[in-house]
Each structure stands twice: as C-alpha cells, then as structure tokens.
Amino acid sequence: MVISQSEYYISPEEYLEGEKFSEIKHEYIDGQVYAMAGASDAHVTVSMNISMLLRNHLRGSDCRVYMADMKAQIDVINRYFYPDVMVTCDTRDKEFEYFKCYPSLIIEVLSESTEGYDRGKKFASYRHLELLQEYVLISPDRMSVECFRRNEQGQWVLYPYEKEQEVHLASVDFRCAIAEIYEDVTLAENSNKN
C-alpha cells in the first residue's frame, strides 16, 4: 500500500542500495519511492498459504517462489514492485540477489486501499514483463481468486474461481481446492452468519 512519496528523483541504483538498509519497504516508480504499509491478518495468511502450496508443488524444480520481500523489476518502464507472491522459473533470475526480472507468475492479495491500483496501473505495469504468463488477484475476505492468463495472441483472459472450485495456475501447472488458499482465514461471508 502506498502511504508516502518522496519529493525528488532517486536513481534505480540509489533506490536498490537504500532498500538494503531500510526498515520499511518502498516501491519505485520512475524515480519516486512510495512507502508500503503493513497488511491484515487475512492478507498475510492468504499470502503464506498460497506461497507454501506453490513451494511444495515446485520443490525440486528450477522454479523459485518468493513472498513479500522480493522485488519484481520492470526495467523497460523503470519500476520495482514487491508482489505478495512471485514465481520465476528462468535461470537468469539467479543472477539478481535483490530483485527478479523474469517471473512467470505474480500474485497480489487485495486490500481496500490497493485493490483499484492492483487491478489498474500495477497490472498495466506488470504486463511489460515479457515472461509473465499469469497475474492473480486474491480477495482476503471472501473466496475469490481471479487469474488473468496471457493467451497465445498476447491477450489477457480472466479465469475466475470461487467457493468450492479448484484453482488452476497453468504457468506452473498447479491445482488446488480454493479452500486450501483460505485455510485459517476468517472470511467476511462466514462472519456474517449466526
């Protein structure tokens, strides 16, 4: 979540060096840095659940799963973001210690304050990643997983998943019951029942 903006231009090199020592995370957009705020219990739990499911699925492969603290670099438009979950299977990413350039899957867990940005400008930025195959938006308060998958024509097609469905992430050949993503999460739809 964006909570503040710097007032002067910062080079990508200055940004990367500063992030190594910063106590708070910042996203970087064209020379400006934006501080990130904390996340809710549901947000963190959903992020951890999907990260662990993916990690277990990809164990022993060339793919790596990153959660929250690894940056995605979008060099062509001068951006660095911290996706909630990111998977890269490209060996070139082993060269970069503090960011990755070639993710095939990016997952963002939504919040009230970031949902519009995650669906709009951030998704538009992520689409510049040449190897990105899927962009996934997960609601933290109701069973809703929206998978945007790039087709052979380069268009992004929505595959929505809801309660009692199996989620399929084709980029990493992963399937799970949607309930597994929401394990230990109190959902708004359940808390309204007596």
VOTIDREN-344742 format. One line per 4 residues: their letters; for each residue x, y, z of N, C-alpha, C, O. Coordinates in steps of 0.1 Angstrom, whole numbers, plus 5000, padded with zeros to 4 digits. Example, Ala and Ser with C-alpha at 12.3 -4.5 7.8 and 13.67 -1.06 7.14 Angstrom:
2
AS> 5132/4943/5078/5123/4955/5078/5132/4967/5078/5142/4967/5085  5128/4978/5071/5137/4989/5071/5129/5000/5079/5134/5011/5080 $
END
This chain:
194
MVIS> 5008/4988/5000/5000/5000/5000/5009/5012/5000/5019/5013/5007  5006/5022/4992/5013/5034/4991/5009/5044/5002/4997/5046/5004  5018/5049/5010/5014/5058/5021/5022/5071/5020/5018/5081/5026  5033/5072/5013/5040/5085/5012/5049/5084/4999/5052/5074/4994 $
QSEY> 5053/5096/4995/5060/5097/4983/5072/5107/4985/5070/5117/4993  5084/5104/4980/5095/5113/4981/5093/5125/4972/5085/5124/4963  5100/5136/4974/5098/5148/4966/5109/5150/4956/5109/5160/4948  5119/5141/4955/5130/5143/4945/5133/5130/4938/5129/5119/4943 $
YISP> 5139/5131/4926/5143/5120/4918/5153/5111/4925/5163/5116/4930  5151/5098/4925/5161/5088/4930/5164/5079/4919/5155/5074/4912  5176/5076/4916/5180/5067/4906/5177/5053/4910/5176/5050/4922  5175/5043/4901/5173/5029/4904/5184/5024/4913/5181/5016/4922 $
EEYL> 5196/5028/4911/5208/5023/4919/5207/5028/4933/5209/5020/4942  5203/5041/4935/5201/5046/4948/5190/5039/4956/5191/5036/4967  5179/5037/4948/5168/5030/4954/5172/5016/4959/5169/5013/4970  5178/5008/4950/5182/4995/4954/5191/4994/4966/5190/4986/4975 $
EGEK> 5201/5004/4966/5210/5004/4978/5203/5008/4990/5205/5002/5001  5194/5018/4990/5186/5022/5001/5177/5011/5007/5176/5010/5019  5171/5003/4998/5162/4993/5002/5170/4982/5011/5164/4975/5019  5183/4980/5008/5190/4970/5016/5190/4973/5030/5191/4964/5039 $
FSEI> 5189/4986/5034/5191/4990/5048/5178/4996/5054/5177/4999/5066  5168/4998/5046/5155/5005/5050/5148/4995/5059/5147/4983/5057  5142/5001/5070/5133/4993/5079/5119/4992/5073/5112/4983/5078  5116/5000/5064/5103/4998/5057/5105/4996/5042/5115/5001/5037 $
KHEY> 5096/4989/5035/5097/4986/5021/5092/4998/5013/5082/5005/5018  5098/5000/5001/5093/5011/4992/5092/5005/4978/5100/4997/4974  5081/5009/4971/5080/5005/4957/5086/5017/4949/5086/5029/4954  5091/5015/4937/5098/5025/4930/5091/5027/4916/5089/5017/4909 $
IDGQ> 5087/5039/4913/5081/5042/4901/5087/5055/4895/5085/5066/4900  5095/5053/4884/5101/5064/4877/5108/5075/4886/5105/5087/4884  5117/5070/4894/5124/5079/4903/5118/5084/4915/5124/5091/4923  5106/5079/4918/5099/5082/4931/5098/5070/4939/5095/5059/4933 $
VYAM> 5099/5071/4952/5097/5059/4961/5084/5061/4969/5081/5072/4973  5077/5050/4971/5065/5050/4978/5066/5040/4990/5068/5028/4987  5064/5045/5002/5065/5036/5013/5053/5026/5014/5042/5030/5010  5055/5015/5018/5045/5004/5019/5040/5003/5034/5048/5004/5043 $
AGAS> 5027/5001/5035/5021/4999/5048/5020/4984/5051/5022/4976/5043  5017/4981/5064/5015/4967/5068/5003/4961/5062/4995/4968/5055  5001/4948/5065/4989/4941/5060/4981/4934/5071/4986/4933/5082  4969/4931/5068/4960/4925/5077/4964/4910/5080/4971/4904/5072 $
DAHV> 4958/4904/5090/4960/4890/5093/4956/4881/5081/4963/4872/5077  4944/4884/5076/4939/4876/5065/4948/4877/5053/4951/4867/5046  4953/4889/5050/4962/4892/5038/4975/4883/5040/4979/4877/5031  4981/4884/5052/4993/4877/5054/4991/4862/5054/4999/4854/5048 $
TVSM> 4980/4857/5059/4977/4843/5060/4974/4837/5046/4980/4827/5042  4967/4844/5038/4964/4840/5024/4977/4840/5016/4980/4830/5009  4985/4850/5018/4998/4851/5011/5007/4839/5014/5013/4833/5006  5008/4836/5027/5016/4825/5032/5010/4812/5027/5018/4803/5023 $
NISM> 4997/4810/5028/4991/4797/5023/4995/4794/5008/4999/4783/5005  4992/4804/5000/4995/4802/4985/5010/4800/4983/5014/4792/4974  5018/4807/4990/5033/4806/4989/5037/4791/4993/5045/4785/4985  5032/4787/5004/5036/4773/5008/5030/4762/4998/5038/4753/4996 $
LLRN> 5018/4764/4994/5013/4754/4984/5021/4754/4971/5024/4743/4966  5025/4766/4966/5033/4767/4954/5047/4761/4957/5053/4754/4949  5053/4764/4968/5066/4759/4972/5067/4744/4972/5076/4738/4967  5056/4738/4979/5056/4724/4979/5054/4718/4966/5060/4707/4962 $
HLRG> 5046/4724/4957/5044/4719/4944/5056/4720/4935/5059/4711/4927  5064/4730/4937/5076/4733/4928/5089/4728/4934/5099/4729/4927  5088/4722/4946/5101/4717/4952/5108/4707/4942/5101/4698/4936  5121/4709/4941/5129/4701/4932/5129/4705/4917/5136/4699/4909 $
SDCR> 5122/4716/4914/5122/4721/4900/5131/4733/4899/5138/4736/4909  5132/4739/4888/5141/4751/4886/5133/4763/4890/5139/4774/4890  5121/4762/4894/5113/4774/4898/5115/4778/4913/5117/4769/4921  5115/4791/4915/5116/4796/4929/5104/4804/4932/5099/4812/4924 $
VYMA> 5099/4803/4944/5088/4810/4950/5093/4821/4959/5101/4818/4968  5088/4833/4958/5092/4844/4967/5079/4850/4972/5069/4852/4966  5080/4855/4985/5069/4861/4992/5073/4874/4998/5082/4875/5006  5066/4884/4994/5065/4897/5000/5078/4906/5000/5078/4918/4997 $
DMKA> 5090/4900/5002/5102/4908/5004/5111/4908/4991/5122/4914/4992  5107/4901/4981/5115/4901/4968/5108/4910/4958/5096/4910/4956  5116/4919/4952/5111/4929/4942/5111/4923/4928/5119/4914/4925  5101/4927/4921/5100/4925/4906/5105/4937/4899/5099/4948/4902 $
QIDV> 5115/4936/4891/5119/4947/4883/5113/4947/4869/5112/4937/4862  5107/4959/4866/5102/4961/4852/5110/4972/4846/5107/4984/4846  5121/4968/4841/5132/4977/4836/5127/4986/4825/5131/4998/4825  5119/4981/4815/5115/4989/4804/5107/5002/4808/5106/5011/4800 $
INRY> 5100/5001/4819/5093/5013/4824/5098/5018/4837/5091/5026/4844  5110/5014/4842/5116/5019/4854/5107/5018/4866/5104/5027/4873  5104/5005/4870/5096/5002/4881/5102/4990/4889/5108/4981/4884  5099/4991/4902/5102/4980/4911/5090/4978/4920/5086/4988/4927 $
FYPD> 5084/4966/4921/5073/4964/4930/5076/4952/4939/5085/4944/4936  5069/4951/4950/5070/4939/4959/5057/4931/4958/5048/4934/4965  5057/4922/4949/5045/4913/4948/5043/4905/4961/5053/4902/4968  5030/4902/4964/5028/4894/4976/5034/4880/4974/5040/4874/4983 $
VMVT> 5033/4875/4962/5039/4862/4958/5044/4863/4944/5037/4868/4935  5055/4857/4941/5061/4857/4927/5068/4844/4925/5075/4839/4934  5067/4839/4913/5074/4826/4909/5082/4829/4896/5076/4835/4887  5094/4826/4897/5103/4827/4885/5109/4813/4882/5114/4806/4891 $
CDTR> 5109/4809/4870/5115/4796/4866/5126/4798/4856/5132/4789/4850  5130/4811/4854/5141/4815/4845/5154/4815/4852/5156/4822/4862  5164/4808/4847/5177/4807/4854/5184/4820/4854/5193/4822/4862  5181/4829/4845/5187/4843/4845/5184/4850/4858/5192/4858/4862 $
DKEF> 5173/4847/4865/5170/4854/4877/5179/4850/4889/5179/4857/4899  5187/4840/4887/5196/4836/4898/5207/4846/4899/5214/4847/4909  5209/4854/4889/5220/4865/4889/5216/4876/4898/5225/4884/4902  5204/4878/4901/5199/4890/4908/5195/4887/4922/5186/4878/4925 $
EYFK> 5202/4893/4932/5200/4889/4946/5188/4896/4952/5181/4891/4961  5185/4909/4948/5175/4917/4954/5163/4920/4946/5154/4926/4951  5162/4915/4934/5150/4916/4925/5151/4905/4915/5161/4899/4913  5139/4903/4909/5138/4893/4898/5132/4900/4886/5123/4909/4887 $
CYPS> 5136/4896/4874/5132/4902/4861/5123/4894/4853/5116/4899/4844  5123/4881/4855/5116/4872/4846/5106/4863/4853/5105/4851/4850  5097/4868/4861/5087/4860/4867/5077/4855/4857/5073/4862/4847  5072/4843/4859/5061/4837/4851/5047/4839/4858/5037/4838/4851 $
LIIE> 5048/4841/4871/5035/4842/4879/5037/4852/4890/5047/4853/4897  5027/4861/4890/5027/4871/4901/5013/4871/4907/5003/4871/4901  5013/4871/4921/5000/4871/4928/5000/4883/4938/5010/4886/4945  4989/4890/4937/4987/4901/4947/4974/4898/4955/4964/4894/4949 $
VLSE> 4975/4899/4968/4964/4898/4977/4958/4912/4979/4965/4921/4983  4945/4913/4976/4939/4926/4976/4937/4932/4990/4936/4924/4999  4936/4945/4990/4931/4952/5002/4922/4964/4998/4923/4968/4986  4914/4969/5007/4905/4980/5003/4913/4992/4997/4909/4998/4987 $
STEG> 4925/4995/5002/4932/5007/4998/4940/5004/4985/4944/5014/4978  4943/4992/4982/4951/4989/4970/4944/4982/4958/4950/4981/4947  4932/4978/4960/4925/4970/4950/4925/4977/4937/4928/4971/4926  4920/4989/4936/4920/4997/4924/4933/4998/4917/4934/4996/4904 $
YDRG> 4944/5000/4924/4957/5002/4919/4962/4988/4914/4968/4987/4903  4960/4977/4922/4964/4964/4918/4957/4960/4905/4964/4953/4896  4945/4963/4903/4937/4959/4891/4941/4968/4879/4940/4964/4868  4944/4981/4882/4947/4990/4871/4961/4993/4868/4967/4985/4860 $
KKFA> 4967/5003/4874/4981/5007/4870/4991/4997/4873/5001/4995/4865  4990/4990/4884/5000/4979/4887/4999/4968/4877/5010/4963/4872  4987/4963/4873/4986/4953/4863/4991/4958/4850/4998/4950/4843  4988/4970/4846/4994/4976/4834/5009/4976/4834/5015/4973/4824 $
SYRH> 5015/4978/4845/5030/4978/4846/5035/4964/4845/5044/4961/4838  5029/4954/4852/5033/4940/4852/5032/4935/4838/5040/4926/4834  5023/4939/4830/5021/4934/4816/5034/4936/4807/5035/4930/4797  5043/4945/4812/5055/4948/4805/5065/4937/4807/5076/4936/4800 $
LELL> 5063/4928/4817/5072/4917/4820/5071/4906/4809/5060/4900/4808  5081/4904/4801/5080/4896/4789/5076/4882/4791/5070/4876/4783  5080/4876/4803/5077/4862/4805/5066/4860/4814/5062/4848/4817  5059/4870/4819/5048/4869/4828/5036/4862/4821/5032/4867/4810 $
QEYV> 5032/4851/4826/5021/4843/4820/5008/4845/4827/4997/4844/4821  5009/4847/4841/4997/4848/4849/4998/4859/4859/5009/4860/4866  4987/4867/4861/4986/4877/4872/4974/4873/4880/4963/4873/4874  4975/4871/4892/4965/4865/4901/4961/4875/4912/4970/4880/4919 $
LISP> 4948/4878/4913/4943/4887/4924/4935/4879/4933/4925/4872/4929  4938/4879/4946/4931/4871/4956/4924/4880/4966/4931/4889/4972  4912/4878/4968/4905/4886/4979/4908/4880/4992/4908/4867/4994  4911/4888/5002/4914/4882/5016/4902/4880/5024/4903/4874/5035 $
DRMS> 4890/4885/5020/4878/4884/5029/4867/4876/5023/4856/4874/5030  4868/4871/5011/4858/4861/5005/4865/4852/4995/4875/4856/4989  4860/4841/4993/4866/4831/4984/4865/4836/4969/4855/4833/4963  4875/4843/4965/4876/4848/4951/4890/4849/4947/4898/4857/4952 $
VECF> 4893/4841/4936/4907/4841/4930/4904/4844/4915/4898/4837/4908  4910/4855/4911/4909/4859/4897/4923/4858/4890/4933/4864/4894  4923/4849/4881/4936/4846/4874/4935/4852/4860/4927/4848/4852  4944/4861/4857/4945/4867/4843/4956/4860/4837/4968/4860/4841 $
RRNE> 4953/4853/4826/4963/4844/4819/4965/4850/4805/4956/4852/4797  4978/4851/4801/4981/4856/4788/4980/4844/4778/4986/4834/4780  4972/4847/4767/4970/4836/4757/4980/4837/4746/4989/4846/4747  4980/4829/4736/4990/4828/4726/4990/4841/4718/5000/4844/4711 $
QGQW> 4979/4848/4717/4979/4861/4710/4984/4873/4718/4984/4884/4714  4987/4870/4731/4992/4881/4740/4981/4888/4747/4984/4898/4754  4969/4883/4746/4958/4889/4753/4956/4883/4767/4959/4871/4769  4951/4891/4776/4949/4886/4790/4935/4882/4792/4926/4890/4790 $
VLYP> 4933/4869/4795/4920/4863/4797/4917/4860/4811/4926/4854/4818  4906/4864/4816/4902/4862/4830/4897/4847/4833/4888/4843/4825  4902/4841/4843/4897/4828/4848/4894/4830/4862/4903/4829/4871  4881/4832/4866/4877/4834/4880/4874/4821/4887/4869/4812/4881 $
YEKE> 4877/4820/4899/4875/4809/4908/4868/4813/4921/4872/4823/4926  4858/4806/4925/4850/4809/4937/4849/4797/4945/4854/4786/4943  4841/4798/4956/4838/4788/4966/4836/4774/4960/4829/4772/4950  4843/4764/4965/4842/4750/4962/4848/4747/4948/4846/4736/4943 $
QEVH> 4855/4756/4942/4861/4753/4929/4876/4750/4931/4882/4753/4941  4882/4744/4920/4896/4741/4920/4903/4752/4913/4899/4756/4901  4913/4758/4919/4921/4768/4912/4932/4762/4904/4939/4753/4908  4934/4767/4892/4944/4762/4883/4953/4773/4878/4948/4783/4872 $
LASV> 4966/4772/4881/4976/4782/4876/4984/4774/4866/4993/4767/4869  4981/4777/4854/4987/4770/4842/5002/4773/4841/5010/4764/4836  5007/4784/4845/5021/4788/4843/5030/4779/4850/5042/4777/4846  5025/4773/4861/5034/4764/4869/5027/4750/4871/5031/4743/4880 $
DFRC> 5017/4748/4863/5009/4735/4863/5005/4731/4877/5008/4720/4882  4998/4741/4884/4994/4739/4898/4979/4739/4899/4972/4747/4892  4974/4730/4908/4960/4730/4910/4958/4727/4925/4966/4720/4932  4948/4734/4931/4944/4731/4945/4929/4736/4947/4924/4744/4939 $
AIAE> 4923/4730/4957/4910/4735/4961/4911/4749/4966/4921/4752/4973  4902/4758/4963/4903/4772/4967/4903/4773/4982/4909/4782/4988  4896/4763/4989/4896/4763/5004/4910/4762/5010/4912/4768/5021  4920/4756/5003/4933/4755/5008/4940/4769/5009/4948/4771/5018 $
IYED> 4937/4777/4999/4943/4791/4999/4937/4799/5011/4944/4808/5016  4925/4795/5016/4919/4803/5027/4920/4796/5040/4912/4800/5050  4928/4786/5041/4929/4779/5054/4933/4788/5065/4942/4797/5064  4926/4788/5077/4928/4796/5089/4925/4811/5087/4929/4819/5094 $
VTLA> 4917/4814/5076/4913/4828/5074/4898/4829/5077/4890/4821/5073  4894/4839/5085/4880/4842/5088/4875/4851/5077/4879/4862/5076  4866/4845/5069/4861/4852/5058/4848/4860/5062/4841/4857/5071  4847/4872/5055/4835/4881/5058/4822/4873/5056/4813/4875/5063 $
ENSN> 4822/4865/5046/4809/4858/5043/4806/4848/5054/4794/4844/5056  4816/4843/5062/4813/4834/5073/4810/4841/5086/4802/4836/5094  4817/4853/5087/4815/4860/5100/4801/4867/5101/4797/4871/5112  4794/4868/5090/4781/4874/5090/4770/4864/5093/4758/4868/5095 $
KN> 4773/4851/5094/4764/4841/5097/4763/4839/5112/4773/4841/5119  4751/4837/5117/4749/4834/5132/4749/4820/5135/4748/4816/5147 $
END
